[in-house]
Amino acid sequence: MVDISRHLIGLLLGQEEDWPRAFESIVARLGPITDAGGRTHEIATQRLTIAPFELTDPVSSDLVIDRLAYWYYVPREWLKKAALMDDTYLLNSPFTFQSMEKHSAYCAMLRLGLNIPRTVLVPYKNPVDNARWAYTSAKYNEPFDLEAIAADLGYPLYMKPFDGGGWRGVSRIDNPEDLRTAYDSSGQMLMHLQATVDYEHFARALSIGPETMVMDFRPDQPMHQRYAVSHDFLTPSAGEQAVTVSRLVNAFFRWEFNSAEMLVTGDAVYPIDYANACPDVAVTSLHYYFPWAITALVRWSTYALVTGRRTPVDTSTAAYFAIADDPELDYPGRMAAYRRLADDHFETDRYWDWCATHLADLPERVLDWVTSPDFDRMLTDTVRATYPPHEHEEFLAHFRGLIGLWTSDEQARLAGGAAG
């Protein structure tokens, strides 16, 4: 009798259709996986719905990829229940993403010695929705000179919400007039003012488990042109730092599916944004990098399920702070030590060895699907849902060309026997 374990991946989704269809299609092509003990594992997916739940209700999903609970409280509380009572594996943990937003992430990475630009938190422009605000504000809020703070930081600078969210409320500030306009428009959002640096590249690193893709990001371009297909655009040192920053952030906060943004000049890397509960994985923005993202997401989810990895609810910040406080370590030494901690957390060596044994043919399966009519239907549906009718053919040609470039590169890579 065959010993079979069946695992269910739940997808907690918002408005997305492209990457969930891709993920479901690749998982369906996995087939059974036999572990070292001879046990067979089968993986399936389901899209989760939202309903009242009792705290003792069983959870059918063994792993959940969450794209909704960052702003929707009902599924957020369900995820907490699933993790605490059912040991459901979560990408990502709502415990740290709820408490460790961008402000906390800045503080933690400053504590670890990363090159975070100077950042100041300023009070709300308008009262928060609390009847006690007026009394407290009148009695305890100190007056402050917003323009003096900005002048001290230096122009240009950026104003952005302390908790972020899809570039919501982000403004470039070039002068006092911009400053006043942006602050007046901030309403009840709690804002940071952050200095910037002269940079050569804006890098965005997407990390999924122990895998990281560092991409040449151009924030001033339309979304479909922001990710440039540009290999080796950073120096080796800067590229290695970008990977380390992205994985360090994730390991420190116990995040598993997150993107980190960095300004880069030569070998100097300045992290500016690295708490993204729902990182961009849309085919219409990632295009060339989309197949890698789906492959990594399938690979890490499968590894976590089949090996019985548990969601770490607790953190081990003391180990990171010990490195930060070690007087014998310079910046490169600290970064190397952080990278070792991050790789230990994500079991990087074990992960790649396991994938080489149990998922060796996954890249070929992904390539087969990306070159199939099913993928082109998904791409066509996504373009039609995203752009006005008169732009459909233009964008279909644009994305088909970029996916075609990935296909050629992937075929060459696989023919050369490259891993990963």
C-alpha positions as CSV (number, residue, x, y, z in Angstrom):
1,M,0.0,0.0,0.0
2,V,1.4,3.4,-1.0
3,D,2.0,5.8,1.9
4,I,0.6,9.1,0.7
5,S,0.5,12.5,2.4
6,R,-1.8,15.1,0.7
7,H,-1.0,18.8,1.2
8,L,-3.3,21.7,0.4
9,I,-2.0,25.2,-0.3
10,G,-4.6,27.9,0.3
11,L,-4.5,31.2,-1.7
12,L,-5.9,34.2,0.2
13,L,-6.4,36.7,-2.7
14,G,-7.5,40.2,-3.5
15,Q,-8.0,41.3,-7.1
16,E,-5.2,39.2,-8.6
17,E,-5.8,36.6,-11.3
18,D,-2.5,36.3,-13.2
19,W,-0.1,34.8,-10.7
20,P,-2.7,32.6,-9.0
21,R,-3.5,31.0,-12.3
22,A,0.2,30.5,-13.0
23,F,0.8,29.1,-9.5
24,E,-2.2,26.7,-9.8
25,S,-1.1,25.6,-13.2
26,I,2.5,24.8,-12.1
27,V,1.4,23.0,-8.9
28,A,-0.9,20.9,-11.0
29,R,2.1,19.8,-13.1
30,L,4.3,18.8,-10.1
31,G,3.1,15.2,-9.8
32,P,3.8,13.1,-6.7
33,I,7.0,13.7,-4.8
34,T,8.7,10.9,-2.9
35,D,10.7,12.0,0.2
36,A,13.9,10.3,1.6
37,G,11.7,8.0,3.7
38,G,9.8,6.7,0.8
39,R,6.6,8.6,1.6
40,T,4.7,10.0,-1.4
41,H,3.5,13.6,-1.2
42,E,0.8,15.2,-3.4
43,I,0.2,19.0,-3.5
44,A,-3.0,20.7,-4.4
45,T,-4.3,24.3,-4.2
46,Q,-7.5,26.0,-3.2
47,R,-8.7,29.6,-3.2
48,L,-9.9,30.6,0.2
49,T,-13.1,32.4,0.9
50,I,-14.1,34.6,3.9
51,A,-16.8,33.6,6.4
52,P,-17.5,33.6,10.1
53,F,-15.4,31.1,12.0
54,E,-15.3,29.5,15.4
55,L,-11.8,29.5,17.0
56,T,-11.9,25.7,17.1
57,D,-13.0,25.3,13.4
58,P,-10.5,23.0,11.6
59,V,-8.3,24.5,8.9
60,S,-8.0,22.5,5.7
61,S,-5.0,24.4,4.2
62,D,-1.6,23.2,5.4
63,L,0.1,26.3,3.9
64,V,-1.5,29.7,3.1
65,I,-0.1,32.4,0.7
66,D,-1.6,35.6,2.0
67,R,-2.2,38.6,-0.3
68,L,-5.2,40.1,1.6
69,A,-4.8,40.2,5.4
70,Y,-2.5,43.2,5.5
71,W,-5.6,45.4,5.0
72,Y,-8.6,43.1,5.6
73,Y,-8.9,42.3,9.3
74,V,-11.2,39.3,9.1
75,P,-8.8,37.0,7.2
76,R,-5.9,38.4,9.3
77,E,-7.5,37.1,12.4
78,W,-8.3,33.8,10.7
79,L,-4.6,33.5,9.8
80,K,-3.5,34.1,13.4
81,K,-5.9,31.4,14.5
82,A,-4.7,29.0,11.8
83,A,-1.1,29.5,12.9
84,L,-1.6,29.3,16.6
85,M,-4.1,26.5,16.7
86,D,-3.5,24.4,13.6
87,D,0.2,25.0,12.8
88,T,-0.7,26.3,9.4
89,Y,2.4,27.5,7.5
90,L,2.0,31.1,6.5
91,L,3.6,33.3,3.8
92,N,3.7,35.8,5.5
93,S,3.2,35.9,9.2
94,P,0.6,38.4,10.2
95,F,2.1,38.7,13.6
96,T,5.2,40.6,12.5
97,F,3.8,42.3,9.4
98,Q,1.1,43.8,11.6
99,S,3.5,45.1,14.3
100,M,6.7,45.5,12.3
101,E,5.6,47.9,9.5
102,K,8.1,50.2,7.7
103,H,8.8,52.4,10.7
104,S,9.8,49.4,12.8
105,A,11.8,48.0,9.9
106,Y,13.8,51.2,9.6
107,C,14.5,51.2,13.3
108,A,15.6,47.5,13.3
109,M,17.9,47.8,10.3
110,L,19.4,51.0,11.7
111,R,20.1,49.1,14.9
112,L,21.9,46.4,12.8
113,G,24.1,49.1,11.2
114,L,22.6,49.2,7.7
115,N,22.9,52.4,5.6
116,I,19.4,53.8,6.2
117,P,19.0,57.4,5.0
118,R,18.1,59.9,7.8
119,T,14.4,59.6,8.6
120,V,12.1,61.7,10.8
121,L,8.6,60.9,11.9
122,V,6.3,63.9,12.1
123,P,2.8,64.1,13.7
124,Y,-0.5,63.9,11.8
125,K,-1.6,66.8,9.8
126,N,-5.2,66.2,10.7
127,P,-6.7,64.7,13.9
128,V,-7.0,61.0,14.1
129,D,-10.4,59.5,14.5
130,N,-10.5,59.5,18.3
131,A,-12.5,61.8,20.5
132,R,-9.6,62.2,23.0
133,W,-7.2,63.5,20.3
134,A,-8.0,67.2,20.6
135,Y,-7.3,67.3,24.4
136,T,-4.1,65.3,24.2
137,S,-2.9,67.3,21.2
138,A,-3.6,70.6,22.8
139,K,-1.9,69.7,26.1
140,Y,1.1,67.5,25.0
141,N,1.9,67.9,21.3
142,E,4.9,70.2,21.0
143,P,4.8,72.8,18.1
144,F,7.4,72.0,15.4
145,D,8.8,73.6,12.3
146,L,8.3,71.3,9.4
147,E,10.3,73.4,7.0
148,A,13.3,73.4,9.4
149,I,13.2,69.7,9.7
150,A,13.2,69.4,5.9
151,A,16.0,71.9,5.5
152,D,18.1,69.9,8.0
153,L,17.5,66.7,6.1
154,G,18.2,68.5,2.8
155,Y,16.3,68.7,-0.5
156,P,15.3,66.6,-2.4
157,L,13.7,64.3,0.2
158,Y,10.6,62.1,0.3
159,M,7.5,62.1,2.4
160,K,5.8,58.7,2.8
161,P,3.5,57.0,5.2
162,F,5.1,55.2,8.2
163,D,3.4,52.0,7.3
164,G,3.6,52.2,3.5
165,G,1.3,50.4,1.1
166,G,1.7,50.3,-2.7
167,W,3.3,53.7,-3.0
168,R,0.3,55.3,-1.3
169,G,1.0,58.8,-0.3
170,V,4.6,58.9,-1.4
171,S,5.8,62.3,-2.6
172,R,9.1,63.6,-3.8
173,I,9.8,67.0,-2.1
174,D,12.1,69.4,-3.9
175,N,11.3,72.6,-2.1
176,P,9.2,74.1,0.8
177,E,6.2,74.5,-1.4
178,D,6.2,70.8,-2.3
179,L,6.6,70.1,1.4
180,R,3.6,72.1,2.4
181,T,1.4,70.6,-0.3
182,A,2.3,67.0,0.5
183,Y,1.9,67.5,4.2
184,D,-1.5,69.2,3.8
185,S,-2.6,66.3,1.6
186,S,-1.4,63.7,4.1
187,G,-4.6,64.0,6.2
188,Q,-4.7,61.3,8.8
189,M,-1.7,59.4,7.5
190,L,1.3,59.4,9.8
191,M,4.3,60.4,7.7
192,H,8.0,60.0,7.5
193,L,10.3,62.6,6.0
194,Q,13.3,60.7,4.6
195,A,16.5,62.1,3.1
196,T,17.7,60.7,-0.2
197,V,21.1,60.1,-1.7
198,D,22.5,60.6,-5.2
199,Y,22.2,57.2,-6.7
200,E,23.1,55.3,-9.9
201,H,20.7,52.5,-9.6
202,F,17.4,51.8,-7.9
203,A,17.4,48.1,-7.1
204,R,14.4,46.1,-6.0
205,A,15.1,42.6,-4.6
206,L,12.3,40.1,-4.4
207,S,13.0,37.3,-1.9
208,I,10.9,34.1,-1.6
209,G,12.3,31.9,1.1
210,P,16.0,31.5,0.3
211,E,15.7,32.7,-3.3
212,T,16.4,36.3,-4.3
213,M,16.1,38.2,-7.6
214,V,17.7,41.6,-7.6
215,M,16.1,43.7,-10.4
216,D,16.9,47.1,-12.0
217,F,13.9,49.1,-11.0
218,R,13.0,52.5,-12.6
219,P,10.2,54.0,-10.4
220,D,9.7,57.0,-12.7
221,Q,8.6,54.8,-15.6
222,P,5.1,53.4,-16.3
223,M,4.5,50.1,-14.4
224,H,5.1,47.9,-17.5
225,Q,8.5,49.4,-18.0
226,R,9.7,49.7,-14.4
227,Y,11.6,46.4,-14.3
228,A,14.4,46.6,-16.8
229,V,15.8,43.4,-18.1
230,S,19.3,44.3,-17.1
231,H,21.8,41.6,-15.8
232,D,24.9,42.5,-13.8
233,F,23.8,46.2,-13.5
234,L,25.4,46.3,-10.0
235,T,29.0,45.8,-9.0
236,P,29.6,42.3,-7.5
237,S,29.9,43.8,-4.0
238,A,26.7,45.9,-4.3
239,G,24.8,42.9,-5.8
240,E,25.9,40.7,-2.9
241,Q,24.9,43.4,-0.4
242,A,21.4,43.7,-2.1
243,V,20.8,40.0,-1.7
244,T,22.0,40.0,1.9
245,V,19.8,43.0,2.8
246,S,16.7,41.4,1.4
247,R,17.3,38.1,3.1
248,L,18.4,39.7,6.3
249,V,15.2,41.7,6.5
250,N,13.1,38.6,5.9
251,A,14.9,36.3,8.3
252,F,14.9,39.0,11.1
253,F,11.2,39.6,10.9
254,R,10.3,36.0,9.9
255,W,8.9,37.1,6.5
256,E,9.1,34.8,3.6
257,F,7.7,36.6,0.6
258,N,8.8,40.2,0.5
259,S,10.6,42.8,-1.6
260,A,13.3,45.3,-0.6
261,E,14.1,48.6,-2.4
262,M,17.6,50.0,-2.3
263,L,19.4,53.0,-3.7
264,V,22.9,52.0,-5.0
265,T,25.9,54.1,-5.8
266,G,29.0,52.1,-6.7
267,D,29.5,49.6,-3.9
268,A,27.3,51.6,-1.4
269,V,23.8,50.2,-0.8
270,Y,21.1,52.3,1.0
271,P,17.9,50.4,1.9
272,I,14.9,52.7,1.7
273,D,11.8,50.4,1.7
274,Y,11.7,46.8,2.7
275,A,8.4,45.9,4.4
276,N,6.0,44.8,1.6
277,A,3.3,42.4,2.7
278,C,2.1,41.9,-0.9
279,P,5.1,42.3,-3.1
280,D,4.6,42.9,-6.8
281,V,4.3,39.6,-8.7
282,A,2.0,40.7,-11.6
283,V,2.9,39.5,-15.0
284,T,2.3,42.9,-16.5
285,S,5.0,44.4,-14.3
286,L,7.5,41.6,-13.7
287,H,7.1,40.2,-17.2
288,Y,10.6,38.6,-17.9
289,Y,11.0,37.8,-14.2
290,F,7.5,36.5,-13.7
291,P,8.4,32.8,-14.4
292,W,11.2,32.9,-11.9
293,A,8.9,34.3,-9.2
294,I,6.3,31.6,-9.7
295,T,8.9,28.9,-9.8
296,A,10.4,30.1,-6.6
297,L,7.0,30.4,-4.9
298,V,6.1,26.9,-5.9
299,R,9.5,25.5,-5.0
300,W,9.6,27.1,-1.5
301,S,5.9,26.2,-0.7
302,T,6.5,22.6,-1.8
303,Y,9.7,22.4,0.2
304,A,8.1,23.8,3.4
305,L,5.2,21.3,3.1
306,V,7.1,18.1,2.3
307,T,9.8,18.7,4.8
308,G,7.4,19.6,7.6
309,R,8.9,23.1,8.1
310,R,7.1,25.1,10.8
311,T,6.1,28.7,10.8
312,P,8.4,30.4,13.3
313,V,6.1,32.7,15.3
314,D,8.9,33.8,17.6
315,T,12.0,35.8,16.6
316,S,15.6,35.7,17.7
317,T,16.6,39.3,17.6
318,A,19.3,38.9,20.2
319,A,21.5,36.9,17.8
320,Y,21.4,39.7,15.3
321,F,22.0,42.4,17.9
322,A,25.0,40.5,19.1
323,I,26.6,40.8,15.7
324,A,25.7,44.5,15.5
325,D,27.4,45.1,18.8
326,D,30.5,43.1,18.1
327,P,33.4,45.7,18.1
328,E,35.6,43.3,16.2
329,L,33.4,43.3,13.1
330,D,33.4,46.0,10.4
331,Y,30.5,46.5,8.0
332,P,31.5,43.7,5.6
333,G,32.0,41.4,8.5
334,R,28.6,42.2,10.0
335,M,26.9,41.7,6.7
336,A,28.6,38.3,6.2
337,A,27.5,37.3,9.7
338,Y,23.9,38.4,9.0
339,R,23.9,36.5,5.8
340,R,24.9,33.3,7.7
341,L,22.1,33.8,10.1
342,A,19.6,34.4,7.3
343,D,20.8,31.3,5.4
344,D,20.5,29.2,8.5
345,H,17.0,30.5,9.1
346,F,15.9,29.6,5.5
347,E,17.9,26.4,5.5
348,T,19.5,27.5,2.2
349,D,21.9,24.7,1.6
350,R,19.4,22.0,2.6
351,Y,16.8,23.7,0.5
352,W,18.9,23.7,-2.7
353,D,20.1,20.1,-2.1
354,W,16.5,19.0,-1.6
355,C,15.3,20.8,-4.7
356,A,18.0,19.2,-6.8
357,T,16.8,15.8,-5.6
358,H,13.0,16.2,-5.6
359,L,12.2,19.1,-7.9
360,A,15.0,18.9,-10.4
361,D,12.6,19.0,-13.4
362,L,10.6,21.9,-12.1
363,P,12.3,24.5,-14.4
364,E,11.5,22.3,-17.4
365,R,7.9,22.0,-16.3
366,V,7.7,25.8,-15.9
367,L,9.3,26.4,-19.3
368,D,6.8,23.9,-20.9
369,W,3.9,25.8,-19.3
370,V,5.2,29.3,-20.2
371,T,5.4,28.2,-23.9
372,S,2.0,26.7,-23.8
373,P,-1.4,28.1,-25.1
374,D,-2.6,28.1,-21.5
375,F,0.0,30.7,-20.5
376,D,-0.8,32.9,-23.5
377,R,-4.5,32.8,-22.5
378,M,-3.6,33.9,-19.0
379,L,-1.5,36.7,-20.4
380,T,-4.2,37.7,-22.9
381,D,-6.9,37.8,-20.1
382,T,-4.6,39.8,-17.9
383,V,-3.9,42.4,-20.6
384,R,-7.5,42.7,-21.4
385,A,-8.4,43.2,-17.8
386,T,-5.7,45.8,-17.2
387,Y,-5.6,48.0,-20.3
388,P,-8.2,49.8,-22.4
389,P,-9.2,47.9,-25.6
390,H,-7.3,50.2,-28.0
391,E,-4.0,49.2,-26.2
392,H,-4.5,45.4,-26.1
393,E,-2.5,44.5,-29.1
394,E,0.4,46.9,-28.2
395,F,0.7,45.4,-24.7
396,L,0.3,41.9,-25.8
397,A,3.1,42.3,-28.2
398,H,5.2,44.0,-25.5
399,F,4.8,41.3,-22.9
400,R,5.0,38.4,-25.4
401,G,8.3,39.8,-26.5
402,L,9.7,40.0,-23.0
403,I,8.4,36.5,-22.2
404,G,10.0,35.3,-25.4
405,L,13.3,36.8,-24.3
406,W,13.0,34.9,-21.0
407,T,12.1,31.7,-22.9
408,S,15.2,32.0,-25.0
409,D,17.5,32.7,-22.0
410,E,15.9,29.8,-20.0
411,Q,16.3,27.4,-22.8
412,A,20.0,28.3,-23.1
413,R,20.4,28.1,-19.3
414,L,18.9,24.6,-19.2
415,A,20.9,23.4,-22.1
416,G,24.0,24.6,-20.3
417,G,23.0,22.6,-17.2
418,A,22.7,25.7,-14.9
419,A,20.9,25.2,-11.6
420,G,18.1,27.1,-9.9
